[in-house]
Amino acid sequence: MGGTGITILVSIAAGLVVAVAPAASQNYPVRPVRIIVPTSPPGGADVVARLIAQPLSERLGQQVVVDNRAGASTMIGGELAAKAPPDGYTLLMGISTLAINPATFRKVPYDALRDFAPITHAVKQTLVLAAHPSFPAKTVKQLIAIAKAQPDAINYSSPGFGTNPQMGMALFIHMTGIRIYHVPYRGGGESIIAIVSGHVPITIASMLGTIPHVRSGRLRALGVTSATRTPGAPDVPSIAEAGVPGYESLQWYGLLAPTGTSREIIARLNRETVAILRMPEIADRLVNDGSTVVAGTPDEFGAYLRAETDKWAKVAKAAGIRPE
């Protein structure tokens, strides 16, 4: 075959590739879609993913399954999603550690800003600074005064190194100039058990895990980590309001796909997920858990992820946290 014939065949093949890609996007989805959750149930990421999955199944006309792949500070699930084919059939329920891990681990098996295409920032979730009832501090200011009077004498629990609660406490320590000792546990459940049982006097943890114990009298809420009070605990002041102006540290969740996923698929998933998050029954459930629905555009989520990555890199440096 002559050069002209080869050129024609190459042109035809290229045209077919261009034609097939939009067609695949238009027919999406033709099989079940998987949302990887990089934590164990019943954590916040799992709750949000499952709230979205059922109505998303109905809207897409295909089953949407939640696949929990916990471990390594959410990096096991994150790596699995980052390396999946960019065809819209494997998604990630991203969590705050996407932005935190680069500041706390020497080797992260993916680059969150390079390897993922944002779909939507789903929710922001307020955490709670809580104390055991036997601990004398009843306010944030009292906690700071006690900690300054007794450097390194107070322990706090967290779900583990590099988690959002631990980094939230690192920010609190940095902004107040106190010195308290970190006791990491294996997950949020163990961290809550440690403070409820009195093994440690204070913690920062999810509202979902703490507020029931606050209501029963087994814990005392000193402040919430949002910039202002939250509808989920209206009687609890924000840490910023209670004595640390400018303090804010939020857990967040958002839906992402592997980089290379078509714009059409990203747009479809954004449109459907945003509609679900704005459904009154979904939004009300999330507000009661201390969450705020965001439900924004892919570009807005991408900008937020970059800002969070920069923020936690600065916090880790200022707090003297060295990557492990």
Secondary structure, DSSP 8 states (H G I E B T S, - for coil): --HHHHHHHHHHHHHHHHHHHHHHHHH--SS-EEEEESS-TTSHHHHHHHHHHHHHHHHHTS-EEEEE---TTTHHHHHHHHTS-SSSSEEEEEETHHHHHHHH-S--SS-HHHHEEEEEEEEEEEEEEEE-TTSS--SHHHHHHHHHHSTT--EEEESSTT-HHHHHHHHHHHHHT---EEEE-SSHHHHHHHHHTTSSSEEEEEHHHHHHHHHHTSSEEEEESSSS--TTSTTS-BHHHHT-TT---EEEEEEEEETT--HHHHHHHHHHHHHHHTSHHHHHHHHHTTEEE----HHHHHHHHHHHHHHHHHHHHHTT----
